[in-house]
């Protein structure tokens, strides 16, 4: 559940995968639940459901990112749609809504916490912030 998109899809990866994991762990620490609730069925693998949840909570995958992924064709069609998860099955839920659902995060802290998590969960690793960038985040400075 902590795997970054680049690991799932066979894109070159490095230390930005750790930032992705930080976002997942912060969400779980705040709510007591995993960021991405995965499932499996006869037609949908756990990896398919992981990609589905990423799209639902973070947003879609850019064509330029997918073009650099060696396993793209295993999960996406030529239009960038998931192969085994139908669009009508997608249920977008912003991170703010997910945090509010668990009622463990103060109402006033939801927006800044979600913004921090969203920064960590930037799909393209080349655009994901570094650890030193995250240390400057307003949410972290406010919880000191």
Secondary structure, DSSP 4 states (H G I P E B T S, - for coil): ----HHHHTT----THHHHHHHHHHHHHHHHSS-SS-----SS--HHHHHHHHHHHHT-PPPHHHHHT-TTHHHHB-TTS-BSSS-GGG-----HHHHHHHHT-S-GGGHHHHHHHHHHHT-SSTTTSPPHHHHHT-HHHHHT-
